[in-house]
């Protein structure tokens, strides 16, 4: 990464300074290298909006941006331009966040103020990521099983989570756990708060929807009517109305006071995995495994828009400020953006992830979308700035695995075994069998039979030449002349010593090219000064070709079978 001049942020001064830029800083725990992280700062656009809203009396006074980088300073937040939802289509990739111990990400949620992101994984851990620089902040073991549901209260003071074993936990904004109880016998799939925050509802794989008193944690109502697992539930933004989607392909509307079903919508043909009310209170978004995305209007109790073009939809989320815009994530890892009233997607990333997108959430400002996937990654997406094209396609398979790159350790440095030239270098990592082309650069001598672990080799009075006609002057290890190196090098039929080769130079330290491979026909010598302990096999003359006896018939057939 290119280093910029010292700035006030890193302790430097503007202009020239005699002090050099410090590359290592103290972060409160240890010394670390100071790096400049990529960030998406929305404060400038918010300040710009506060300055211009004095004279922006209506939407007709809106200043339109041109596709040029000089107009980036005029960029406003999505809430400032409610009539242009295309301004909030987040198709630009920002960052990928991955834990060191990788697990599927089941749920992602922004904190109400947008300063941090909380992710819940299959290991039961909460991971907190910075909302501006997207780097890791902290991790804690929140549940003993996989985290399946997570939601904040409307007053932004409490967070309630549910896990795969049916346990519900209360959390404060500082991640302090205050309450825990067993809510269901099976996995909690979703939970939602009432508009008054005095109650919340949970749904589970036991086909039940339960309404709980938030203060006491006691069960008030149990809604039964689905014939299979209930995958999603959502409370109306301002009415006493619950909507639920199940594996039985049905959408049911409930009265939480009487615990009775109001109506049933038969709009899907497979499991419903995503369900959410719109902020206007009239539209209800649903999606599932039947590859259909539907928008229902409860004023008419029928679907007003049906969208196709994506595989099994695993998650869907309305935009917090544009009521017509929503995003969906599919089982193939594709990310799509839709507008109610238009049949085609207004933006997409076909390779956003390598696997199912289980959860997504919009930043409270509406300029960033976060997706959590089964491929163990959390990715951040933002809207393109003026001058940037939206035709860039992100490929998840091209992204490097930062966790694996961090855990990679290069092999240790292995200098060449000899300082006297002529030898070939071996670049193999340790504890690996050398290739055939590199066998000549490594000695073939095994460990001598006398050299046990911790015992020194015998002290010979003179070096031994294996091609000499007489054995060395040592009676401790050599008792006869019929010795041969381990593995053998042939010899005359009657045994004895191999005659010396006049064209071969002795393979010893006096040869300057002793690291080179010996010429053809010259074998490798044994270790100096010792004898092969294995007995020599007696010589058996081979009969002539015409007198060779064939093996029995049953042995020949057995060889053919193999």
NORVEN-V228983 format. One record per helix or strand of 2 or more residues. SS is the DSSP state (a for helix, b for strand). FROM is the first residue (numbers start at 1). TO is the last residue. If there is no record, write none. Layout:
ss = [SS;SS]
from = [FROM;FROM]
to = [TO;TO]
This chain:
ss = [a;b;b;a;a;a;a;a;b;b;b;b;b;b;b;b;b;b;b;b;b;b;b;b;b;b;b;b;b;b;b;b;b;b;b;b;a;a;a;a;a]
from = [8;24;31;43;59;69;78;85;92;105;116;125;136;147;159;167;177;188;199;208;219;230;242;251;260;272;283;293;302;313;325;335;347;357;368;378;396;402;436;545;553]
to = [10;26;33;52;61;74;80;88;97;110;121;130;141;152;163;171;182;193;204;213;224;235;246;255;265;277;288;297;307;318;330;339;349;362;373;382;398;407;441;547;561]
